[in-house]
Amino acid sequence: MKTRSADLLIVGAGPVGLLCAYLAHRCGLRAVVVDKSEGPLEVGRADALNARTLQLLEVAGLFDELYPLGKPCNTSSVWADGKFVSRQSAWWDELEGCLHKHFLMLGQSHFEKLLDEKLRTAGVPARRSTSVERIEVTERGCLTLLSDGTRVESSYVIGADGSHSFVRGHFEIPFEIVRPEIVWAVIDGVIETDFPKVPEIIVCQAETSDVAWIPREGKIDRFYVRMDKPEFTFEEALAKINRALRPHSVKFREIEWYSRFSVKESVAERFSAHDRVFLAGDACHIHSVNGGQGLNTGISDAFNLVWKLDRVLKSAASPALLRTYESERKPVAESVIAASGELVRSTKFSATGTHARDYVEIVRKRAGNITGMGIRYGESGLAGSRLFDFEVREGTKAPTRLYSLLDYARFTVLVFGEGEPDFDVPADAKVVRVSAKERPDGYWSERSPYANRAILVRPDSYIETVSEVRG
Ligand SMILES: Cc1cc2nc3c(=O)[nH]c(=O)nc-3n(C[C@H](O)[C@H](O)[C@H](O)COP(=O)(O)OP(=O)(O)OC[C@H]3O[C@@H](n4cnc5c(N)ncnc54)[C@H](O)[C@@H]3O)c2cc1C
């Protein structure tokens, strides 16, 4: 029997597991990622990356390749009685400290394929057609048996194995599921229509609000159709779409993906077991797709977790740091469930019969979750908040984004002013000085919101500590 050793064994090469493996590789960790499937997703599932995800992708060096593939979208409109009755984007336009104030409409398959290819090129490809049969936590770490007979000795295991998680079940982590009995059809395809087509998220009002039209990258459009019964045909879903879009109609020239799903909601009681095994993504939270938060939340889980494992493995940080993964991410998962749950129920129930308008109002109210920009760790203050992004310049060069100076493998100390931070600078931190005035060399920004402050930024671009700059 072959035995391999690794820092991390990652179960599941969906978007979250692939991202964990990629971030681990960037940190210089040895990660083995296994998946029972033969390859990355080809079509369907998540359709939007939110503004916070776009910032995180910048830090991981993935933004420049993904961004051109998608379609920006920041507007939610309501179609009722044969016309648009509202169009709103204020919650995106008013975002501060963010340069991409919109969703990037982009299918999950693009995300998975890029990461799969990156791992392959880096010489650490996902091990496909391989599942996990047993995991034991030992004194030194974890011992995992794979279906091909290989044993993997690793310091930690990440269970990124989706909503039916083997890892969660194996460690008997409770995952009580709420089923609100709401069933959707989802159709991705190339359409023909006389509708005045716009690249906006269109929420339609008929008797209730049972159709949403989502713009997608390339030639594809997506429709979500609430069907209110477990069994239905494609023709019934199409009839609902055409009823909602009256007096216009839609025909599908090509169908790329057609699926149905019933809404399920749950957050795992614990996000870890024995301080050695961690859950991420759908393995620890599932909810309705409304608000587009599933993939985005899983991506933030990965960013939150991997640097902590890296610090404990390589920089002798206290294992107590790993406990902050659950204390930070579980409340976020709970808030995501509250937001998506309120959205999905509003499509069916409205006291005033204005379901679609109610829906957009909930989007406005829950914008912190939906844009991802309202997520913070801790109650208040700069520590625990996301670092704002803004343009900085290096000498006379073209402006660059502050986030492009961050490095996921390290803490960054940003010094906005002429002096020194009033906190201990981690030995391996990257120190970047940003002057408040134009200068011929070095970084400068006249619009920094952090004048005369020094900021210790975590690898996942949340603020760890702030101080005045000492002269
Ligand atoms: C119709 C639909 C629309 C959606 N729309 C959105 C959206 O607009 N925005 C959004 O953010 N999210 C959306 N989501 C949710 C999103 O797709 C999921 O949140 C996301 O896929 C979760 O990623 P994951 O890596 O955690 O899990 P998964 O994508 O489920 O990946 C888990 C992986 O683990 C593997 N695996 C499972 N068990 C084992 C085992 N024992 N051994 C080895 N491998 C194993 C599986 O093969 C799989 O590849 C949507 C989902 C659906 C179904």
The ligand as an SDF file (V2000), in Angstrom:
LIG
                    3D

 53 58  0  0  0  0  0  0  0  0999 V2000
  -28.7180   25.5340   -9.8010 C   0  0  0  0  0  0  0  0  0  0  0  0
  -27.6650   26.1280   -8.9340 C   0  0  0  0  0  0  0  0  0  0  0  0
  -27.4070   27.4570   -9.0530 C   0  0  0  0  0  0  0  0  0  0  0  0
  -26.4950   28.0430   -8.2260 C   0  0  0  0  0  0  0  0  0  0  0  0
  -26.2820   29.3790   -8.3620 N   0  0  0  0  0  0  0  0  0  0  0  0
  -25.3770   29.9800   -7.5670 C   0  0  0  0  0  0  0  0  0  0  0  0
  -25.0620   31.3530   -7.7280 C   0  0  0  0  0  0  0  0  0  0  0  0
  -25.6230   32.0540   -8.5590 O   0  0  0  0  0  0  0  0  0  0  0  0
  -24.1050   31.9090   -6.9560 N   0  0  0  0  0  0  0  0  0  0  0  0
  -23.4630   31.1820   -6.0070 C   0  0  0  0  0  0  0  0  0  0  0  0
  -22.6000   31.7530   -5.3180 O   0  0  0  0  0  0  0  0  0  0  0  0
  -23.7290   29.8560   -5.8280 N   0  0  0  0  0  0  0  0  0  0  0  0
  -24.6610   29.2390   -6.5840 C   0  0  0  0  0  0  0  0  0  0  0  0
  -24.9080   27.8970   -6.4420 N   0  0  0  0  0  0  0  0  0  0  0  0
  -24.2320   27.1550   -5.3980 C   0  0  0  0  0  0  0  0  0  0  0  0
  -22.8580   26.6710   -5.8220 C   0  0  0  0  0  0  0  0  0  0  0  0
  -22.9200   25.9000   -6.9910 O   0  0  0  0  0  0  0  0  0  0  0  0
  -22.2840   25.8690   -4.6820 C   0  0  0  0  0  0  0  0  0  0  0  0
  -22.3530   26.6710   -3.5150 O   0  0  0  0  0  0  0  0  0  0  0  0
  -20.8340   25.4720   -4.9630 C   0  0  0  0  0  0  0  0  0  0  0  0
  -20.7480   24.5240   -5.9920 O   0  0  0  0  0  0  0  0  0  0  0  0
  -20.2150   24.8870   -3.7110 C   0  0  0  0  0  0  0  0  0  0  0  0
  -18.9210   24.4900   -3.9890 O   0  0  0  0  0  0  0  0  0  0  0  0
  -18.2050   23.3650   -3.1410 P   0  0  0  0  0  0  0  0  0  0  0  0
  -16.8360   23.2300   -3.7310 O   0  0  0  0  0  0  0  0  0  0  0  0
  -18.3660   23.6480   -1.7040 O   0  0  0  0  0  0  0  0  0  0  0  0
  -19.0600   22.0350   -3.3920 O   0  0  0  0  0  0  0  0  0  0  0  0
  -19.3300   21.2660   -4.7450 P   0  0  0  0  0  0  0  0  0  0  0  0
  -19.3360   22.1810   -5.9100 O   0  0  0  0  0  0  0  0  0  0  0  0
  -20.5290   20.4480   -4.5120 O   0  0  0  0  0  0  0  0  0  0  0  0
  -18.0590   20.3320   -4.9090 O   0  0  0  0  0  0  0  0  0  0  0  0
  -17.8590   19.2020   -4.0610 C   0  0  0  0  0  0  0  0  0  0  0  0
  -16.9100   18.2510   -4.7610 C   0  0  0  0  0  0  0  0  0  0  0  0
  -16.6240   17.1910   -3.8630 O   0  0  0  0  0  0  0  0  0  0  0  0
  -16.6010   15.9670   -4.5960 C   0  0  0  0  0  0  0  0  0  0  0  0
  -16.8640   14.8890   -3.6150 N   0  0  0  0  0  0  0  0  0  0  0  0
  -17.9940   14.6750   -2.9050 C   0  0  0  0  0  0  0  0  0  0  0  0
  -17.8420   13.6120   -2.0760 N   0  0  0  0  0  0  0  0  0  0  0  0
  -16.5780   13.1530   -2.2700 C   0  0  0  0  0  0  0  0  0  0  0  0
  -15.8210   12.0880   -1.6970 C   0  0  0  0  0  0  0  0  0  0  0  0
  -16.3040   11.2800   -0.7460 N   0  0  0  0  0  0  0  0  0  0  0  0
  -14.5550   11.8870   -2.1370 N   0  0  0  0  0  0  0  0  0  0  0  0
  -14.0310   12.6970   -3.1000 C   0  0  0  0  0  0  0  0  0  0  0  0
  -14.7100   13.7290   -3.6690 N   0  0  0  0  0  0  0  0  0  0  0  0
  -15.9530   13.9600   -3.2520 C   0  0  0  0  0  0  0  0  0  0  0  0
  -17.6790   16.1420   -5.6440 C   0  0  0  0  0  0  0  0  0  0  0  0
  -17.4460   15.3040   -6.7490 O   0  0  0  0  0  0  0  0  0  0  0  0
  -17.5170   17.6220   -6.0080 C   0  0  0  0  0  0  0  0  0  0  0  0
  -16.6340   17.8190   -7.0990 O   0  0  0  0  0  0  0  0  0  0  0  0
  -25.8030   27.2590   -7.2560 C   0  0  0  0  0  0  0  0  0  0  0  0
  -26.0340   25.9100   -7.1630 C   0  0  0  0  0  0  0  0  0  0  0  0
  -26.9550   25.3280   -7.9900 C   0  0  0  0  0  0  0  0  0  0  0  0
  -27.2020   23.8500   -7.8700 C   0  0  0  0  0  0  0  0  0  0  0  0
  1  2  1  0
  2  3  1  0
  2 52  2  0
  3  4  2  0
  4  5  1  0
  4 50  1  0
  5  6  2  0
  6  7  1  0
  6 13  1  0
  7  8  2  0
  7  9  1  0
  9 10  1  0
 10 11  2  0
 10 12  1  0
 12 13  2  0
 13 14  1  0
 14 15  1  0
 14 50  1  0
 15 16  1  0
 16 17  1  0
 16 18  1  0
 18 19  1  0
 18 20  1  0
 20 21  1  0
 20 22  1  0
 22 23  1  0
 23 24  1  0
 24 25  2  0
 24 26  1  0
 24 27  1  0
 27 28  1  0
 28 29  2  0
 28 30  1  0
 28 31  1  0
 31 32  1  0
 32 33  1  0
 33 34  1  0
 33 48  1  0
 34 35  1  0
 35 36  1  0
 35 46  1  0
 36 37  1  0
 36 45  1  0
 37 38  2  0
 38 39  1  0
 39 40  1  0
 39 45  2  0
 40 41  1  0
 40 42  2  0
 42 43  1  0
 43 44  2  0
 44 45  1  0
 46 47  1  0
 46 48  1  0
 48 49  1  0
 50 51  2  0
 51 52  1  0
 52 53  1  0
M  END
$$$$
